[in-house]
Amino acid sequence: MTYRRWFVVGVAFAVIGAVVAAFAIFYGNFSPRGYVEDRYTRATSRDLGSDAIAYTSNRTPSQVSKEITDAWQPADQYVDGSGVYLRYDDDSVVILPLAAAGSVILLERMTTAYPRYHARVGSHWGWGRGSTVRGGGPGSGK
């Protein structure tokens, strides 16, 4: 009898685990990219070619930045009068003000974002999680 009871309990936990996993897969956000895609309005007219995918929000860049960074901590962040520039491992999230009101949020892979925004973010965005572009050690910065 005891063996059967443990078997039923084990199967029940397995079913509950499968349901939770399925829910997480279909409704979860596993990256900053997924977070932005799920929460903001797609704006194809504001895309920058095929590299930077645009979304909009009626909130200010600082409000949008807070929402995103509260959910996904960036590896690097740069803020100036032109907008908020967030760097993640593979993606960048650039939040710029819209003239009317609100923000445009641009999602882009780091391979194309770094060259695009290098003049603005310069050495503020390191390359790789938590590192700098130059590396370190003897003779660094020469």
Secondary structure, 3 states (H helix, E strand, C coil): CHHHHHHHHHHHHHHHHHHHHHHHHHHCCCCHHHHHHHHCEECHHHCECCCEEEEEECCCHHHHHHHHHHHCCCCEEEEECCEEEEECCCEEEEEEECCCCCEEEEEEEHHHHHHHHHHHHHHHCCCCCCCCCCCCCCCCCC
